[in-house]
Amino acid sequence: MGLGCKDKAGSSMNKFQNVSFRSLGDFFDYLPENELRVVESLRDLILDTLPEPKEKLSFNVPYYQCYRNVCFIWPGSIGWGGVKDGVLLGFVQGHLMMDDEHYLEKGNRKYVRTRRFCQRQEIDFDKVRSLLHEAAAIDEELRSVAKKRRK
């Protein structure tokens, strides 16, 4: 078990999660090398592309938010999320994205859209950057709508 993980004996885990991390560092330390390379590449792209993103652990994986949660990175080694292998990049408001090329997968989800990467070389950085810009614009629109409602 990776550093910072708690087992059932000392646990803040629940019956669905096989690990629990105290920090992002613990999360990164836990990942196998192949997933870590993909996660680090996606993370760098997200942090460089989103406007002032906040990074936090939620469901034991990193989520990135501006106004709301915009996207997340879910490695297969965090098993309870249903990811069998590779690393999912998920867009929380994916149902609002254009995605005419069907680059993202819907699966059985109503809102979230994802793309799975097994190797760093599979990442189309320009395409993912474009999707992140679109997701950030949607997030900003949702912030504007919420702000108008409060007035």
C-alpha positions, 0 to 999 in steps of 0.5 A: 500500500502506498504512503499516506494510505490507510488500511481498514484498521486505521481507516477513513476509507469506506467499503467502496474505496481501497485507499485514502490519501492525506495529500496530493503527494501521497496520491502521486507516490501511490501510482504505478510509474506508467500511470504517473507519467500520464497523470503528470502530463494531464495535470501539467496541461490542466494547470497550464490551461485552466484560468487559476485552477484550484486542485483538490483531492475528491473521491481520492483523485485530483479534481480541478475547479475554477468556479465549479469542478471542471475536470478530474484525473482518475487512474485505474489503480484507484479501483473503485471508480470503475476504471479498469486500466489507464487514466481517465480525464473526465469533464464534469460538465461534459454534456454541455461540450460540443465534441462533434468528433466524439473524442470523449466517451459518454459511457452510462453517465448523464453529465460527465464525459471522459477520455482514457489514456494508457500511455502518455503518447496517446494524449493529443495535447492540442485537442485536450487543451482545446477541450479544457478551454471549452470546459473553462468557458462553460464553467465561466458561463455557469458562474455568470448565470449563478451571479445573475440569479443572486441579484 
